[in-house]
Amino acid sequence: MASMDLRSEIREFLRTRRSRLSPEQAGLPIYGGNRRVRGLRREEVAMLAGVSVDYYVRMERGSLAGTSEGVLDSLATALQLDEAERDHLFALAREAGTRSTRRRRTAPATVRPVLQQVLDAITDAPAWIRNGRHDVLAMNQLARALYSPILADPRQPANTTRFVYLEPERAQEFFVDYTQIAEDAAAMLRLEAGRNPHDKALIELVGELSTRSELFRQRWASRDVRFHRSGRKRLRHPIVGQLDLDFEAMELPSEPGLHLNIYTAPAGTPTADALKLLASWAAGQEKLPTEQTPTPADRR
């Protein structure tokens, strides 16, 4: 499969968003007690969006080419989409309106030396850079120590979503909130697939995960999408125990498609003390697992 099936993606995304929304949630009256569809009917969505039923049916069949931003915005409001879902809907519409299959400029597979310098200058917090496929491209020493269970996989570059779904026992031990982590990982990949449906490496990753993980197949089929910008991440580290970390994830303006992730903890907390202990442990190690750039043989 060279790219995502765009019409199918549009169809299933709109259908699943419609089916989760009840008439009561949409502020619509209910006539009669026997509804044969789950969630809203197509004609109800059309009414809420201010378009004809035929026009909405055409959109839900996978045709968003030529749809104006105003109609897309009205549709997003009618379906009560959150920010990530709106982004996904507009990304699908942009792709539907693109007549060629020319690939967008892909994110680099390595980071510039100055970005590694930036990471290395951050000494008190784990910091690392990933791409939209969740490949780990660069880390500082504390991040290598923190993510040593993930980096133990000989396959490079390390991929956090592959670890979550294909090493479930180890991942459940490492991530305290494993179920939420798994849901977020699949939803983030779905969002990336909408933006870059012709990314061969992403399509291969999704295919591998779908083939080898029933849990991933279930999460992927939900069509959920999600941003992952900030929050709390709880880890069980084999050396220092549980860490309750705050994270910030931000896209790098100089390298579109790459994201900088930084984990911190408030001063004086057990987690802050544990990070200091982890840094001391890492400094005493002759060699830590690495996220080194893969060779062509590693990619096969």
C-alpha contacts under 8 A as a table, 3 or more apart, distances in Angstrom:
res1	aa1	res2	aa2	distance
1	M	4	M	7.44
1	M	203	I	7.27
2	A	198	H	6.53
2	A	200	K	6.22
2	A	203	I	7.21
3	S	197	P	5.38
3	S	198	H	4.54
3	S	199	D	6.97
3	S	200	K	6.94
3	S	203	I	6.56
4	M	9	E	7.59
4	M	193	A	7.37
4	M	197	P	5.14
4	M	198	H	6.79
4	M	203	I	7.23
5	D	8	S	5.44
5	D	9	E	6.12
6	L	9	E	4.99
6	L	10	I	6.18
6	L	62	G	7.35
6	L	92	L	7.33
6	L	95	E	7.86
6	L	96	A	7.23
6	L	197	P	7.80
7	R	10	I	5.21
7	R	11	R	6.08
7	R	61	R	7.07
7	R	62	G	4.09
7	R	63	S	6.60
8	S	11	R	5.04
8	S	12	E	6.04
8	S	61	R	7.90
8	S	62	G	6.25
9	E	12	E	5.37
9	E	13	F	5.90
9	E	62	G	7.42
10	I	13	F	5.21
10	I	14	L	6.14
10	I	59	M	7.91
10	I	60	E	6.74
10	I	61	R	7.49
10	I	62	G	4.95
10	I	63	S	7.63
10	I	64	L	7.92
10	I	89	L	7.89
10	I	92	L	6.78
11	R	14	L	5.51
11	R	15	R	6.06
11	R	59	M	7.60
11	R	60	E	4.84
11	R	61	R	5.20
11	R	62	G	4.77
12	E	15	R	4.95
12	E	16	T	5.91
12	E	60	E	7.91
12	E	223	R	7.30
13	F	16	T	5.37
13	F	17	R	6.19
13	F	223	R	5.84
14	L	17	R	5.15
14	L	18	R	6.06
14	L	60	E	5.98
15	R	18	R	5.13
15	R	19	S	6.08
15	R	60	E	6.90
16	T	19	S	5.09
16	T	20	R	6.35
16	T	222	S	7.48
16	T	223	R	7.28
17	R	20	R	5.57
17	R	21	L	6.89
17	R	79	L	6.44
17	R	81	L	7.83
18	R	21	L	5.61
18	R	39	G	6.02
18	R	40	L	5.63
18	R	41	R	7.62
18	R	42	R	7.96
18	R	45	V	7.51
18	R	79	L	6.31
19	S	22	S	7.54
19	S	37	V	7.80
19	S	38	R	5.19
19	S	39	G	3.99
19	S	40	L	5.95
20	R	38	R	7.36
20	R	39	G	5.40
20	R	40	L	7.88
21	L	25	Q	6.27
21	L	26	A	6.88
21	L	39	G	4.94
21	L	40	L	6.06
21	L	79	L	7.19
22	S	25	Q	5.18
22	S	26	A	6.36
22	S	38	R	7.84
22	S	39	G	4.61
22	S	40	L	5.81
23	P	26	A	4.97
23	P	27	G	6.07
23	P	28	L	4.94
23	P	29	P	6.74
23	P	30	I	6.79
23	P	39	G	6.91
23	P	40	L	6.06
24	E	27	G	5.03
24	E	28	L	5.74
24	E	29	P	7.04
24	E	30	I	7.78
25	Q	28	L	7.66
26	A	78	A	7.57
30	I	33	G	7.55
32	G	35	R	7.59
35	R	38	R	7.55
37	V	40	L	7.21
37	V	41	R	6.70
38	R	41	R	7.97
40	L	44	E	6.13
40	L	45	V	6.63
41	R	44	E	5.18
41	R	45	V	6.51
42	R	45	V	5.18
42	R	46	A	6.20
42	R	53	V	6.93
42	R	56	Y	7.15
42	R	57	V	6.91
43	E	46	A	4.96
43	E	47	M	6.16
43	E	53	V	5.31
43	E	56	Y	7.95
44	E	47	M	5.10
44	E	48	L	6.22
45	V	48	L	5.11
45	V	49	A	6.04
45	V	56	Y	7.69
45	V	75	L	7.72
45	V	78	A	6.39
45	V	79	L	7.25
46	A	49	A	5.11
46	A	50	G	5.95
46	A	51	V	5.15
46	A	52	S	5.85
46	A	53	V	5.31
46	A	55	Y	7.88
46	A	56	Y	5.68
47	M	50	G	5.10
47	M	51	V	6.31
47	M	52	S	7.27
47	M	53	V	7.62
48	L	51	V	7.97
48	L	74	S	7.95
48	L	75	L	7.76
48	L	78	A	5.28
49	A	71	V	7.33
49	A	74	S	4.98
49	A	75	L	4.96
49	A	77	T	7.39
49	A	78	A	5.36
50	G	74	S	7.30
51	V	55	Y	6.42
51	V	56	Y	6.68
51	V	71	V	7.86
52	S	55	Y	5.17
52	S	56	Y	6.39
53	V	56	Y	5.19
53	V	57	V	6.08
54	D	57	V	5.09
54	D	58	R	6.20
55	Y	58	R	5.17
55	Y	59	M	6.42
56	Y	59	M	5.01
56	Y	60	E	6.17
57	V	60	E	5.09
57	V	61	R	6.15
58	R	61	R	5.14
58	R	62	G	6.86
58	R	63	S	5.89
59	M	62	G	5.39
59	M	63	S	4.71
59	M	64	L	5.42
60	E	63	S	6.96
63	S	96	A	7.14
64	L	67	T	5.46
64	L	92	L	7.70
64	L	93	A	5.23
64	L	96	A	5.84
64	L	97	G	7.28
65	A	93	A	6.23
65	A	94	R	7.65
65	A	96	A	4.88
65	A	97	G	4.44
66	G	97	G	6.22
67	T	71	V	6.51
67	T	72	L	6.82
67	T	93	A	7.26
68	S	71	V	5.33
68	S	72	L	6.31
69	E	72	L	4.98
69	E	73	D	5.96
69	E	90	F	7.98
70	G	73	D	5.10
70	G	74	S	6.17
71	V	74	S	5.02
71	V	75	L	6.04
72	L	75	L	5.00
72	L	76	A	6.07
72	L	89	L	7.64
72	L	90	F	7.12
73	D	76	A	5.05
73	D	77	T	6.21
73	D	86	R	7.90
74	S	77	T	5.09
74	S	78	A	6.11
75	L	78	A	5.01
75	L	79	L	6.19
76	A	79	L	5.24
76	A	80	Q	5.96
76	A	81	L	5.27
76	A	86	R	6.09
76	A	89	L	7.79
77	T	80	Q	4.86
77	T	81	L	6.34
78	A	81	L	7.91
81	L	84	A	7.82
81	L	85	E	5.38
81	L	86	R	5.85
82	D	85	E	5.28
82	D	86	R	6.16
83	E	86	R	5.18
83	E	87	D	6.23
84	A	87	D	5.05
84	A	88	H	6.21
84	A	191	L	7.68
84	A	225	V	6.18
84	A	226	R	5.35
84	A	227	F	5.81
85	E	88	H	4.95
85	E	89	L	6.13
85	E	224	D	7.91
85	E	225	V	6.07
85	E	226	R	7.30
86	R	89	L	5.06
86	R	90	F	6.20
87	D	90	F	5.30
87	D	91	A	6.09
88	H	91	A	5.00
88	H	92	L	6.17
88	H	191	L	6.02
88	H	194	G	6.03
88	H	195	R	7.40
88	H	225	V	7.37
89	L	92	L	5.21
89	L	93	A	6.28
90	F	93	A	4.99
90	F	94	R	6.18
91	A	94	R	5.11
91	A	95	E	6.31
91	A	194	G	5.88
91	A	195	R	5.55
92	L	95	E	5.15
92	L	96	A	6.11
92	L	194	G	5.79
92	L	195	R	7.31
93	A	96	A	4.95
93	A	97	G	6.26
94	R	97	G	5.19
94	R	98	T	6.45
95	E	98	T	5.12
95	E	195	R	7.97
96	A	99	R	7.67
98	T	101	T	7.41
101	T	198	H	7.44
103	R	106	T	7.72
103	R	196	N	7.91
103	R	198	H	6.11
103	R	199	D	7.45
104	R	196	N	7.24
106	T	199	D	7.75
106	T	257	G	7.40
107	A	131	N	6.86
107	A	255	E	7.06
107	A	256	P	6.40
107	A	257	G	5.04
107	A	258	L	6.48
108	P	111	V	6.91
108	P	255	E	7.75
108	P	258	L	7.95
109	A	137	L	7.17
109	A	293	T	7.95
110	T	137	L	6.04
110	T	138	A	7.76
110	T	293	T	6.75
111	V	115	L	6.35
111	V	116	Q	7.03
111	V	137	L	6.84
111	V	138	A	6.88
112	R	115	L	5.46
112	R	116	Q	6.83
113	P	116	Q	5.12
113	P	117	Q	6.29
114	V	117	Q	4.85
114	V	118	V	6.30
115	L	118	V	4.94
115	L	119	L	6.35
116	Q	119	L	5.03
116	Q	120	D	6.11
116	Q	138	A	6.69
116	Q	139	M	7.38
116	Q	140	N	7.62
117	Q	120	D	5.05
117	Q	121	A	6.12
118	V	121	A	5.15
118	V	122	I	6.75
119	L	122	I	5.39
119	L	127	A	6.12
119	L	128	W	6.87
119	L	138	A	7.99
119	L	139	M	6.42
119	L	140	N	5.18
120	D	123	T	6.61
120	D	139	M	7.83
120	D	140	N	5.06
120	D	141	Q	7.20
122	I	125	A	6.27
122	I	126	P	7.67
122	I	127	A	7.14
122	I	140	N	7.31
123	T	126	P	7.62
123	T	140	N	7.68
123	T	141	Q	7.85
123	T	142	L	7.17
124	D	142	L	7.68
124	D	275	L	7.77
124	D	276	K	7.52
124	D	279	A	7.90
125	A	142	L	6.67
125	A	143	A	7.64
125	A	262	I	6.67
125	A	263	Y	5.83
125	A	264	T	5.63
125	A	275	L	7.65
126	P	139	M	7.81
126	P	140	N	6.56
126	P	141	Q	7.51
126	P	142	L	4.86
126	P	143	A	4.12
126	P	144	R	7.87
126	P	146	L	7.12
126	P	262	I	5.82
126	P	263	Y	5.42
126	P	264	T	7.37
127	A	139	M	5.91
127	A	140	N	5.80
127	A	142	L	7.43
127	A	143	A	5.59
127	A	260	L	7.14
127	A	261	N	5.56
127	A	262	I	4.44
127	A	263	Y	6.54
128	W	136	V	7.30
128	W	137	L	7.57
128	W	138	A	5.55
128	W	139	M	4.12
128	W	140	N	6.40
128	W	143	A	6.49
128	W	260	L	5.86
128	W	261	N	5.38
128	W	262	I	6.74
129	I	136	V	6.19
129	I	137	L	5.67
129	I	138	A	5.24
129	I	139	M	6.42
129	I	258	L	6.63
129	I	259	H	5.45
129	I	260	L	4.59
129	I	261	N	6.15
130	R	133	R	7.81
130	R	134	H	5.57
130	R	135	D	5.39
130	R	136	V	4.63
130	R	137	L	5.41
130	R	138	A	7.25
130	R	258	L	5.70
130	R	259	H	5.38
130	R	260	L	6.77
130	R	261	N	7.85
131	N	134	H	5.34
131	N	135	D	5.66
131	N	136	V	7.10
131	N	137	L	7.35
131	N	257	G	5.84
131	N	258	L	4.58
131	N	259	H	6.15
132	G	135	D	7.48
132	G	189	L	7.23
132	G	192	E	6.05
132	G	257	G	6.08
132	G	258	L	6.77
132	G	259	H	7.78
133	R	159	N	7.75
133	R	189	L	6.52
133	R	192	E	7.41
133	R	202	L	5.96
133	R	205	L	7.93
134	H	159	N	5.47
134	H	160	T	5.89
134	H	161	T	6.46
135	D	157	P	5.88
135	D	158	A	5.78
135	D	159	N	4.39
135	D	160	T	6.84
136	V	139	M	7.72
136	V	157	P	6.01
136	V	158	A	5.47
136	V	159	N	5.90
136	V	160	T	7.44
136	V	291	E	6.39
137	L	157	P	6.72
137	L	291	E	6.20
137	L	292	Q	7.43
137	L	293	T	7.18
138	A	291	E	6.27
138	A	292	Q	7.60
139	M	142	L	7.96
139	M	143	A	5.73
139	M	144	R	6.27
139	M	291	E	7.26
140	N	143	A	5.37
140	N	144	R	6.43
141	Q	144	R	5.13
141	Q	145	A	6.38
141	Q	279	A	7.97
141	Q	282	A	7.25
142	L	145	A	5.06
142	L	146	L	6.09
142	L	278	L	7.35
142	L	279	A	5.81
142	L	282	A	6.98
143	A	146	L	4.90
143	A	147	Y	5.91
144	R	147	Y	5.28
144	R	148	S	5.63
144	R	151	L	7.49
144	R	288	L	6.72
144	R	289	P	6.58
144	R	290	T	6.61
144	R	291	E	7.99
145	A	148	S	5.17
145	A	278	L	7.01
145	A	279	A	7.58
145	A	282	A	5.91
145	A	288	L	6.83
145	A	289	P	7.86
146	L	149	P	7.97
146	L	237	H	7.05
146	L	278	L	7.53
147	Y	150	I	5.40
147	Y	151	L	6.24
148	S	151	L	4.94
148	S	152	A	6.01
148	S	288	L	7.41
148	S	289	P	6.04
149	P	152	A	5.32
149	P	153	D	7.81
149	P	170	R	7.91
149	P	174	F	7.69
150	I	153	D	6.27
150	I	158	A	6.82
150	I	159	N	7.77
150	I	160	T	6.84
150	I	163	F	6.37
151	L	154	P	7.50
151	L	158	A	5.78
151	L	289	P	5.56
151	L	290	T	6.31
151	L	291	E	6.74
152	A	289	P	6.12
153	D	156	Q	7.55
153	D	158	A	6.87
155	R	158	A	6.40
155	R	298	D	6.54
156	Q	159	N	7.74
156	Q	291	E	6.83
156	Q	292	Q	7.33
156	Q	293	T	7.24
156	Q	294	P	5.40
156	Q	298	D	6.21
156	Q	299	R	7.48
157	P	291	E	5.79
157	P	292	Q	6.87
157	P	293	T	6.47
157	P	294	P	5.83
158	A	291	E	6.26
159	N	162	R	5.37
159	N	163	F	6.38
160	T	163	F	5.06
160	T	164	V	6.24
161	T	164	V	4.95
161	T	165	Y	6.26
161	T	182	A	7.72
161	T	185	A	5.92
161	T	186	A	7.68
162	R	165	Y	5.43
162	R	166	L	5.52
162	R	167	E	7.45
162	R	209	L	7.10
163	F	166	L	5.46
163	F	167	E	5.10
163	F	168	P	7.26
163	F	171	A	6.55
164	V	167	E	5.88
164	V	168	P	5.74
164	V	171	A	5.28
164	V	172	Q	7.89
164	V	181	I	7.81
164	V	182	A	6.39
165	Y	168	P	5.49
165	Y	171	A	7.86
165	Y	182	A	7.22
165	Y	209	L	7.09
165	Y	213	S	6.31
165	Y	215	L	7.38
165	Y	216	F	6.61
166	L	209	L	7.33
166	L	212	R	7.10
166	L	213	S	6.64
167	E	170	R	5.61
167	E	171	A	5.91
168	P	171	A	4.88
168	P	172	Q	5.85
169	E	172	Q	5.24
169	E	173	E	6.38
170	R	173	E	5.13
170	R	174	F	6.21
171	A	174	F	4.99
171	A	175	F	5.82
171	A	178	Y	7.09
172	Q	175	F	5.35
172	Q	176	V	6.71
172	Q	177	D	7.86
172	Q	178	Y	5.39
173	E	176	V	6.90
173	E	236	R	6.66
174	F	235	L	5.51
174	F	236	R	4.84
174	F	237	H	6.39
175	F	178	Y	5.10
175	F	181	I	7.46
175	F	234	R	6.30
175	F	235	L	4.82
175	F	236	R	6.32
176	V	234	R	5.48
176	V	235	L	5.53
176	V	236	R	6.57
177	D	180	Q	5.62
177	D	181	I	6.22
177	D	233	K	7.89
177	D	234	R	6.76
178	Y	181	I	4.97
178	Y	182	A	6.09
179	T	182	A	5.22
179	T	183	E	6.31
180	Q	183	E	5.11
180	Q	184	D	6.09
181	I	184	D	5.15
181	I	185	A	6.09
182	A	185	A	5.17
182	A	186	A	6.41
182	A	216	F	7.98
183	E	186	A	5.51
183	E	187	A	6.19
183	E	219	R	6.42
184	D	187	A	5.10
184	D	188	M	6.00
184	D	226	R	6.61
184	D	228	H	7.59
185	A	188	M	5.23
185	A	189	L	6.32
186	A	189	L	5.15
186	A	190	R	6.23
186	A	216	F	7.00
186	A	219	R	6.25
186	A	220	W	6.07
186	A	224	D	7.94
186	A	225	V	7.85
187	A	190	R	5.06
187	A	191	L	6.31
187	A	219	R	7.72
187	A	220	W	7.37
187	A	223	R	7.36
187	A	224	D	5.21
187	A	225	V	4.14
187	A	226	R	5.20
188	M	191	L	5.10
188	M	192	E	6.31
188	M	225	V	5.88
188	M	226	R	5.39
188	M	227	F	6.40
188	M	228	H	7.28
189	L	192	E	4.98
189	L	193	A	6.09
189	L	225	V	7.86
190	R	193	A	5.00
190	R	194	G	6.39
190	R	220	W	7.32
190	R	223	R	7.03
190	R	224	D	7.17
190	R	225	V	5.82
191	L	194	G	5.27
191	L	195	R	6.63
191	L	225	V	5.27
191	L	226	R	6.77
192	E	195	R	5.13
192	E	196	N	6.05
192	E	197	P	7.93
193	A	196	N	5.05
193	A	197	P	4.93
193	A	199	D	7.74
193	A	202	L	7.27
193	A	203	I	7.92
194	G	197	P	5.67
196	N	199	D	5.59
197	P	203	I	7.79
198	H	203	I	7.64
199	D	202	L	5.31
199	D	203	I	6.28
200	K	203	I	5.12
200	K	204	E	6.14
201	A	204	E	5.05
201	A	205	L	6.15
202	L	205	L	5.02
202	L	206	V	6.20
203	I	206	V	5.18
203	I	207	G	6.09
204	E	207	G	4.99
204	E	208	E	6.10
205	L	208	E	5.11
205	L	209	L	6.17
206	V	209	L	5.17
206	V	210	S	5.96
207	G	210	S	5.11
207	G	211	T	6.10
208	E	211	T	5.20
208	E	212	R	6.19
209	L	212	R	5.26
209	L	213	S	5.58
209	L	216	F	6.36
209	L	217	R	7.61
210	S	213	S	5.63
210	S	214	E	6.96
210	S	216	F	5.96
210	S	217	R	5.09
211	T	214	E	7.77
211	T	217	R	7.98
213	S	216	F	5.24
213	S	217	R	6.43
214	E	217	R	5.05
214	E	218	Q	6.34
215	L	218	Q	5.18
215	L	219	R	6.29
216	F	219	R	5.05
216	F	220	W	5.84
217	R	220	W	5.14
217	R	221	A	6.05
218	Q	221	A	5.24
218	Q	222	S	6.64
219	R	222	S	5.35
219	R	223	R	7.50
219	R	224	D	7.75
220	W	223	R	5.83
220	W	224	D	7.47
228	H	231	G	7.98
228	H	249	A	6.94
229	R	247	F	7.94
229	R	248	E	5.84
229	R	249	A	4.75
229	R	250	M	6.49
230	S	246	D	7.44
230	S	247	F	5.31
230	S	248	E	4.44
230	S	249	A	5.99
231	G	246	D	5.76
231	G	247	F	5.50
231	G	248	E	6.96
232	R	244	D	6.93
232	R	245	L	5.63
232	R	246	D	4.57
232	R	247	F	6.03
233	K	244	D	6.04
233	K	245	L	5.18
233	K	246	D	6.26
233	K	247	F	6.92
234	R	242	Q	6.96
234	R	243	L	5.57
234	R	244	D	4.55
234	R	245	L	6.07
235	L	241	G	7.92
235	L	242	Q	5.49
235	L	243	L	5.14
235	L	244	D	6.66
235	L	245	L	7.90
236	R	240	V	7.91
236	R	241	G	5.16
236	R	242	Q	4.23
236	R	243	L	6.30
237	H	240	V	5.59
237	H	241	G	4.76
237	H	242	Q	5.98
237	H	243	L	7.25
238	P	241	G	5.96
239	I	278	L	7.33
240	V	243	L	7.98
240	V	274	A	5.94
240	V	275	L	7.99
240	V	277	L	7.13
240	V	278	L	6.46
241	G	274	A	7.92
242	Q	271	T	7.64
243	L	271	T	5.17
243	L	274	A	7.28
244	D	265	A	7.30
244	D	271	T	6.02
245	L	263	Y	5.90
245	L	264	T	5.65
245	L	265	A	5.42
245	L	271	T	7.18
246	D	263	Y	5.57
246	D	264	T	5.28
246	D	265	A	5.99
247	F	261	N	6.88
247	F	262	I	5.60
247	F	263	Y	4.51
247	F	264	T	6.40
248	E	261	N	5.77
248	E	262	I	5.50
248	E	263	Y	6.77
249	A	259	H	6.37
249	A	260	L	5.58
249	A	261	N	4.42
249	A	262	I	6.62
250	M	259	H	5.34
250	M	260	L	5.36
250	M	261	N	6.66
251	E	255	E	7.86
251	E	256	P	6.84
251	E	257	G	6.81
251	E	258	L	5.79
251	E	259	H	4.26
251	E	260	L	6.26
252	L	255	E	5.27
252	L	256	P	6.07
252	L	257	G	7.47
252	L	258	L	5.81
252	L	259	H	5.68
252	L	260	L	6.64
253	P	256	P	5.83
255	E	258	L	5.76
264	T	272	A	7.66
265	A	269	T	7.15
265	A	271	T	6.14
265	A	272	A	5.23
266	P	269	T	5.96
266	P	271	T	7.93
266	P	272	A	6.36
267	A	272	A	5.80
268	G	272	A	6.23
268	G	273	D	6.92
269	T	272	A	5.20
269	T	273	D	6.44
270	P	273	D	5.11
270	P	274	A	6.08
271	T	274	A	4.83
271	T	275	L	6.13
272	A	275	L	5.15
272	A	276	K	6.52
273	D	276	K	5.17
273	D	277	L	6.36
274	A	277	L	4.92
274	A	278	L	6.06
275	L	278	L	4.90
275	L	279	A	6.10
276	K	279	A	5.05
276	K	280	S	6.25
277	L	280	S	5.07
277	L	281	W	6.17
278	L	281	W	4.99
278	L	282	A	6.07
279	A	282	A	5.07
279	A	283	A	6.18
280	S	283	A	5.19
280	S	284	G	6.60
281	W	284	G	5.32
281	W	285	Q	6.70
282	A	285	Q	5.26
282	A	288	L	7.48
283	A	286	E	8.00
285	Q	288	L	6.58
294	P	297	A	7.76
294	P	298	D	5.46
294	P	299	R	6.72
295	T	298	D	5.13
295	T	299	R	6.69
296	P	299	R	5.24
296	P	300	R	6.88
297	A	300	R	5.49
